[in-house]
Amino acid sequence: MRSVGGRVATALLGWSLVFGIVSIAVHPEACRRPSDHELRAAAEAAVVWFRANLDDDGQFVYRYDRDRQTEEIGYNDPRHAGVMFSLWQAAGHGIEGAEETAELAFTRVERLIVDTPVGPAFGRGQSVRSGATALLASALDERRRATGQRDLDALLVAFGQTLVGVVNNDGSVSAAIHVRDGPDDSRSPFFTGEVMWALARLHLSFPDQGFNEAALSVRRYLVEDRDRVERPWPIVSDHWGAYGFETMGRWPSAPRYTAIEETWLDRQLGLFGLQVRYESQRRGGITRLTRGPIALAAGVGTLGEGLGNHVLELHRRDARPDDLSLLMERADCAAALLVDRQVDVTDASSDSEPERTFGAWFRLGDTQMDDQQHALSALLLLLEARAAIGAEL
């Protein structure tokens, strides 16, 4: 017969094993609610990074290796346009240096606008990506909203006509436009939402151009067909789709949700929440084995963007305060991850090139300009969401 000590030791060993298994399978979240001041300060630091990492020709440092202290080769036109959007978004929030940085970045764009059979497009080479033109249109429309400038209205309308030209009869979006032959048969799951969002924005700014019809066609395809036709697995959260739905909710005659759209949106909200929970469990130690390294800031940022847009849209549709509170808690968790992972002044001071690191987000020693882009947009959107619903929660 085993001694009491032996039984206790066995029990402790058993509980230790159970605890170890449970800690691996079910990790607690590490969430908090950052203050408005923290969100604003993080956004301002991101703008500082963009200002410090933009050359005189209007091109940003695309990727930087912190350990090797080297810039890595490569560039991406849709991401350049996305960065400009986030900067004009910051300009609308009154963040110093954002507008000037975006304007300098636009000088690069002006040199890369090409004529195609469906209208002007943004990109390099004989085949340009429709997503680049869509994000550029959204960026310039944000400039129009943030600064009140109307000098690029003709170009914006022309871009809208180009985007109508890449929308196919079934609502799908051609991913590439050949300079000589026009849109091709390729597809990109990201460009679908980007084109829908741009057309939705342009309808708000230029309601007499008929951009709403193409936007609604893409919306139907996005919800009903895209995941099945283009990317059956995995089905992931779609922040560009969230931007599009939020913008359409601001149309004077906002479209009602169909039953299929309600189901799609519910699934999207669940995906956003699940991804935030998973990411918040990545805290080093054993979680490095069970959850992997932290996600790119671009990825965490898209979660904040998606949740922020859905909060704004559901608030506009008079969602229940309890539902909004739950979504806002998820958004706050994403925001906290961004605030806590950003390189601050103290951290950057030990780098030989602190201007390459301060205000940035790194994963495994690397940062890319869209890490700062999506994080910045998320932080600003969450400030807007808080302002919209704060008095009601």
Phi and psi in degrees as a GROMACS rama.xvg file:
@    title "Ramachandran Plot"
@    xaxis  label "Phi"
@    yaxis  label "Psi"
@TYPE xy
-72.2177  147.999  ARG-2
-71.6502  164.728  SER-3
-58.8811  -42.509  VAL-4
-59.7681  -39.8775  GLY-5
-65.7693  -41.6477  GLY-6
-64.8514  -40.4598  ARG-7
-62.804  -44.0056  VAL-8
-61.3887  -42.5656  ALA-9
-63.4467  -42.101  THR-10
-63.4446  -42.9987  ALA-11
-62.9313  -40.1509  LEU-12
-63.3905  -41.768  LEU-13
-62.7069  -46.3928  GLY-14
-63.9126  -35.8776  TRP-15
-63.0328  -41.3658  SER-16
-65.6575  -44.0866  LEU-17
-61.2075  -45.5113  VAL-18
-61.3193  -41.32  PHE-19
-63.3696  -42.9217  GLY-20
-64.5268  -44.8284  ILE-21
-64.0773  -41.3186  VAL-22
-64.5463  -29.1166  SER-23
-76.3312  -43.3083  ILE-24
-78.3042  -37.1442  ALA-25
-129.53  97.0304  VAL-26
-92.2291  141.468  HIS-27
-70.2265  152.146  PRO-28
-75.4464  154.637  GLU-29
-120.474  79.0703  ALA-30
-117.715  152.27  CYS-31
-152.645  172.342  ARG-32
-108.566  102.341  ARG-33
-68.3331  151.967  PRO-34
-74.4137  162.631  SER-35
-58.7486  -37.6489  ASP-36
-61.6657  -41.6281  HIS-37
-64.0779  -42.3549  GLU-38
-62.4553  -45.678  LEU-39
-63.5214  -44.395  ARG-40
-63.5127  -39.7879  ALA-41
-65.5527  -39.9733  ALA-42
-64.1058  -42.8843  ALA-43
-62.1201  -39.9164  GLU-44
-65.3819  -37.5211  ALA-45
-63.3001  -39.9696  ALA-46
-64.1771  -38.5111  VAL-47
-58.7907  -42.3183  VAL-48
-60.2345  -45.0668  TRP-49
-62.3473  -41.9519  PHE-50
-61.7854  -40.4623  ARG-51
-78.1205  -15.99  ALA-52
-119.574  34.0006  ASN-53
-120.922  127.889  LEU-54
-89.3685  176.785  ASP-55
-68.6517  -15.7905  ASP-56
-91.8672  4.8872  ASP-57
84.3447  21.1256  GLY-58
-113.774  135.641  GLN-59
-85.5139  158.768  PHE-60
-62.2004  121.304  VAL-61
-80.6315  -48.4366  TYR-62
-143.561  138.266  ARG-63
-131.704  131.881  TYR-64
-97.6011  111.295  ASP-65
-68.3818  -37.4753  ARG-66
-70.449  -41.8731  ASP-67
-88.7663  -11.918  ARG-68
57.0946  48.1093  GLN-69
-133.995  146.887  THR-70
-85.9685  136.83  GLU-71
-100.768  149.155  GLU-72
-73.1113  145.94  ILE-73
133.793  159.085  GLY-74
-159.405  161.555  TYR-75
-145.78  117.162  ASN-76
-68.7379  -42.7845  ASP-77
-58.2081  -38.2613  PRO-78
-70.0999  -34.3164  ARG-79
-59.8057  -45.2331  HIS-80
-64.1011  -39.7166  ALA-81
-62.7872  -38.1357  GLY-82
-62.1523  -42.7089  VAL-83
-61.5944  -39.1559  MET-84
-58.3961  -48.3368  PHE-85
-63.3755  -33.9798  SER-86
-70.7643  -42.1355  LEU-87
-69.6535  -29.3893  TRP-88
-61.3479  -44.4332  GLN-89
-65.5233  -36.6908  ALA-90
-61.2767  -38.4097  ALA-91
-64.355  -22.8137  GLY-92
-91.5284  4.66124  HIS-93
76.2283  23.3324  GLY-94
-80.9201  126.181  ILE-95
-60.6093  134.704  GLU-96
85.9227  -10.5233  GLY-97
-68.5423  -47.7177  ALA-98
-63.2879  -45.2087  GLU-99
-62.6473  -38.6409  GLU-100
-66.7555  -42.1323  THR-101
-65.0094  -40.0106  ALA-102
-64.0466  -40.5712  GLU-103
-65.9679  -39.2865  LEU-104
-63.1764  -30.6405  ALA-105
-68.735  -26.2786  PHE-106
-61.0416  -32.0304  THR-107
-67.1987  -40.4118  ARG-108
-63.1881  -42.6374  VAL-109
-56.5563  -30.4174  GLU-110
-79.7684  -9.70783  ARG-111
-119.141  20.4376  LEU-112
-88.8897  124.211  ILE-113
-119.746  155.1  VAL-114
-88.1118  137.713  ASP-115
-133.053  169.402  THR-116
-59.7975  -21.5478  PRO-117
-104.134  1.86095  VAL-118
128.972  -176.073  GLY-119
-68.9076  146.831  PRO-120
-143.371  162.887  ALA-121
-109.571  126.027  PHE-122
158.295  -178.828  GLY-123
-120.345  151.497  ARG-124
86.5465  -169.646  GLY-125
-87.8668  -6.48981  GLN-126
-137.211  120.491  SER-127
-115.146  154.666  VAL-128
-89.2166  131.883  ARG-129
-63.4314  -30.4086  SER-130
-63.1211  -32.0119  GLY-131
-65.4538  -43.8813  ALA-132
-66.9499  -38.3049  THR-133
-63.3983  -47.3802  ALA-134
-68.3467  -33.8117  LEU-135
-64.6443  -42.5301  LEU-136
-60.9543  -43.1214  ALA-137
-64.4969  -39.1758  SER-138
-63.8522  -46.2076  ALA-139
-69.1148  -31.5796  LEU-140
-68.6725  -35.6617  ASP-141
-65.8956  -37.8833  GLU-142
-57.8918  -45.1285  ARG-143
-59.7084  -40.9059  ARG-144
-74.0102  -40.0927  ARG-145
-76.2116  -34.7169  ALA-146
-109.096  -17.0965  THR-147
79.6273  2.68943  GLY-148
-75.9413  139.569  GLN-149
-119.974  12.5681  ARG-150
-70.1111  -16.7165  ASP-151
-108.773  17.0974  LEU-152
-60.024  -42.255  ASP-153
-62.4853  -40.174  ALA-154
-66.4647  -39.1252  LEU-155
-62.5342  -44.2055  LEU-156
-62.5259  -40.9335  VAL-157
-63.7955  -40.3687  ALA-158
-62.4974  -38.8508  PHE-159
-60.0279  -41.6374  GLY-160
-65.5258  -35.7683  GLN-161
-61.7275  -44.4529  THR-162
-66.86  -36.37  LEU-163
-59.4948  -36.1287  VAL-164
-69.264  -19.3568  GLY-165
-95.5841  -2.23534  VAL-166
-86.9574  121.884  VAL-167
-83.7277  171.589  ASN-168
-59.5362  -30.057  ASN-169
-88.9123  2.88801  ASP-170
92.3666  -8.13775  GLY-171
-70.2311  164.608  SER-172
-119.909  128.472  VAL-173
-70.2221  127.903  SER-174
-76.2165  -26.8895  ALA-175
-130.06  150.22  ALA-176
-122.287  117.681  ILE-177
-80.4543  131.936  HIS-178
-57.0314  -34.0527  VAL-179
-93.7578  -40.4306  ARG-180
-103.864  -10.4066  ASP-181
90.3542  -162.144  GLY-182
-61.7603  144.54  PRO-183
-107.527  -166.677  ASP-184
-96.5316  5.21776  ASP-185
-74.7485  160.165  SER-186
-133.485  152.922  ARG-187
-139.771  125.934  SER-188
-62.3911  -27.526  PRO-189
-77.4881  -37.1308  PHE-190
-66.5638  -25.7603  PHE-191
-57.8811  -53.2318  THR-192
-67.4865  -35.3697  GLY-193
-63.8689  -42.7419  GLU-194
-68.7256  -42.3256  VAL-195
-57.8107  -46.5464  MET-196
-62.5484  -45.847  TRP-197
-61.5795  -45.2094  ALA-198
-64.5198  -36.79  LEU-199
-64.2157  -41.6208  ALA-200
-64.7244  -45.308  ARG-201
-65.7253  -31.0602  LEU-202
-64.7494  -37.3242  HIS-203
-64.4224  -40.9765  LEU-204
-80.5295  -31.8087  SER-205
-133.547  71.7653  PHE-206
-66.2093  -13.5353  PRO-207
-92.2027  5.03245  ASP-208
-94.7022  -9.11258  GLN-209
77.5082  19.0147  GLY-210
-67.4487  -19.9153  PHE-211
-63.8512  -34.0016  ASN-212
-63.2967  -45.4374  GLU-213
-67.4871  -38.7422  ALA-214
-60.7025  -42.8936  ALA-215
-68.189  -34.1239  LEU-216
-64.2834  -43.4632  SER-217
-66.7831  -38.3035  VAL-218
-58.1911  -45.4223  ARG-219
-62.168  -44.2986  ARG-220
-64.4121  -42.5574  TYR-221
-56.6911  -46.0101  LEU-222
-78.1465  -41.9183  VAL-223
-93.2922  -31.5878  GLU-224
-124.775  -30.1157  ASP-225
-57.6958  -50.3039  ARG-226
-62.6017  -34.864  ASP-227
-73.6935  -41.6291  ARG-228
-82.1515  -41.1918  VAL-229
-101.634  -35.6282  GLU-230
-150.396  78.2884  ARG-231
-65.5453  -22.1418  PRO-232
-155.615  135.187  TRP-233
-84.126  153.133  PRO-234
-86.3434  118.367  ILE-235
-117.663  168.938  VAL-236
-66.6364  149.176  SER-237
-124.275  96.9281  ASP-238
-71.2431  -31.6544  HIS-239
-66.4869  -39.0965  TRP-240
-60.8313  -38.6499  GLY-241
-63.3862  -41.2523  ALA-242
-58.1678  -44.3969  TYR-243
-64.3718  -44.8943  GLY-244
-64.7579  -40.2774  PHE-245
-62.967  -41.7912  GLU-246
-66.6506  -43.5211  THR-247
-63.0412  -29.3785  MET-248
-65.7655  -15.6367  GLY-249
-96.6942  -0.335442  ARG-250
-63.1424  145.824  TRP-251
-54.7072  -38.0625  PRO-252
-115.45  78.1357  SER-253
-66.2143  133.391  ALA-254
-67.1185  142.242  PRO-255
-74.9652  150.453  ARG-256
-72.3027  136.016  TYR-257
-83.7008  168.59  THR-258
-61.052  -39.4322  ALA-259
-64.9608  -40.1341  ILE-260
-65.7786  -39.2323  GLU-261
-59.0457  -44.2268  GLU-262
-64.2056  -43.5615  THR-263
-62.0899  -44.5315  TRP-264
-65.8211  -40.2202  LEU-265
-60.205  -42.5596  ASP-266
-65.4455  -40.0792  ARG-267
-61.627  -45.2086  GLN-268
-61.4961  -39.1055  LEU-269
-63.9335  -40.1562  GLY-270
-65.7898  -44.4809  LEU-271
-58.4407  -47.7477  PHE-272
-62.6729  -42.5722  GLY-273
-64.3855  -41.2256  LEU-274
-66.9524  -37.954  GLN-275
-63.6349  -44.4745  VAL-276
-58.8855  -47.0704  ARG-277
-60.5417  -45.4713  TYR-278
-66.309  -36.4731  GLU-279
-68.5865  -15.1035  SER-280
-86.9798  -5.24904  GLN-281
-86.043  98.4092  ARG-282
-129.233  22.6404  ARG-283
82.7435  -172.438  GLY-284
60.5589  -134.625  GLY-285
-63.8549  -27.0292  ILE-286
-68.1389  -20.6531  THR-287
-63.9513  -32.1538  ARG-288
-81.4425  -37.503  LEU-289
-93.0651  -24.9299  THR-290
-119.09  -9.43181  ARG-291
80.1842  179.169  GLY-292
-68.9894  164.763  PRO-293
-58.6946  155.117  ILE-294
-76.0228  162.046  ALA-295
-58.0486  145.498  LEU-296
-61.9254  -30.1058  ALA-297
-59.1178  -40.7673  ALA-298
-68.2052  -46.6545  GLY-299
-63.5183  -38.6565  VAL-300
-60.5348  -41.2746  GLY-301
-63.9839  -31.3679  THR-302
-65.1454  -43.1826  LEU-303
-64.6036  -39.493  GLY-304
-62.7736  -47.2705  GLU-305
-61.6468  -47.7841  GLY-306
-65.8607  -41.0164  LEU-307
-60.9565  -43.6687  GLY-308
-64.9631  -42.0284  ASN-309
-66.9688  -36.8914  HIS-310
-60.6869  -46.8834  VAL-311
-61.7719  -42.4395  LEU-312
-69.2596  -44.4239  GLU-313
-69.3521  -33.6774  LEU-314
-62.1755  -40.4182  HIS-315
-64.9248  -29.0837  ARG-316
-94.4456  16.8175  ARG-317
60.5838  45.512  ASP-318
-65.7104  158.697  ALA-319
-64.1387  140.105  ARG-320
-53.9875  -36.3569  PRO-321
-63.571  -39.9839  ASP-322
-66.7046  -43.6203  ASP-323
-63.6776  -39.8935  LEU-324
-61.9558  -41.0501  SER-325
-64.9827  -44.76  LEU-326
-64.1524  -40.6082  LEU-327
-66.393  -33.1278  MET-328
-64.0961  -39.9801  GLU-329
-65.699  -41.3444  ARG-330
-64.5403  -41.479  ALA-331
-61.5034  -37.8954  ASP-332
-63.2308  -44.5716  CYS-333
-61.3791  -41.7823  ALA-334
-62.8019  -40.26  ALA-335
-63.5513  -39.5817  ALA-336
-59.2873  -41.9084  LEU-337
-67.1651  -47.732  LEU-338
-59.3388  -45.3208  VAL-339
-73.6768  -22.2016  ASP-340
-98.4248  -5.19737  ARG-341
-73.87  143.863  GLN-342
-73.7112  120.85  VAL-343
-97.931  -177.053  ASP-344
-61.0299  -43.6936  VAL-345
-63.5594  -44.6366  THR-346
-64.7939  -41.4903  ASP-347
-71.3354  -24.0427  ALA-348
-64.0255  -20.7998  SER-349
-86.9478  -4.22243  SER-350
-87.8545  147.827  ASP-351
-72.426  -23.0398  SER-352
-125.962  72.1931  GLU-353
-61.4474  -25.2575  PRO-354
-67.9258  -18.5302  GLU-355
-86.5544  -13.2288  ARG-356
-118.575  -34.3639  THR-357
-62.4766  130.019  PHE-358
85.7823  -1.58186  GLY-359
-100.832  169.82  ALA-360
-120.621  131.326  TRP-361
-118.109  147.584  PHE-362
-133.149  121.975  ARG-363
52.9727  36.983  LEU-364
87.6792  -3.5394  GLY-365
-117.008  148.245  ASP-366
-132.486  153.904  THR-367
-134.051  152.136  GLN-368
-59.5988  -29.7715  MET-369
-75.5533  -14.3105  ASP-370
-61.0948  -48.0214  ASP-371
-68.462  -36.5633  GLN-372
-59.0109  -57.2065  GLN-373
-69.1919  -36.55  HIS-374
-63.4096  -45.0134  ALA-375
-61.1856  -47.9512  LEU-376
-61.3998  -40.1501  SER-377
-63.0181  -46.5717  ALA-378
-59.7561  -42.3536  LEU-379
-70.768  -39.432  LEU-380
-62.8158  -38.3373  LEU-381
-70.3887  -32.4895  LEU-382
-63.0149  -40.9954  LEU-383
-65.6815  -41.7212  GLU-384
-63.9734  -42.367  ALA-385
-61.4404  -43.0437  ARG-386
-63.4338  -34.9321  ALA-387
-72.1758  -39.1958  ALA-388
-113.339  -3.4877  ILE-389
-55.7652  -38.7665  GLY-390
-71.3176  -14.6557  ALA-391
-101.562  -10.339  GLU-392
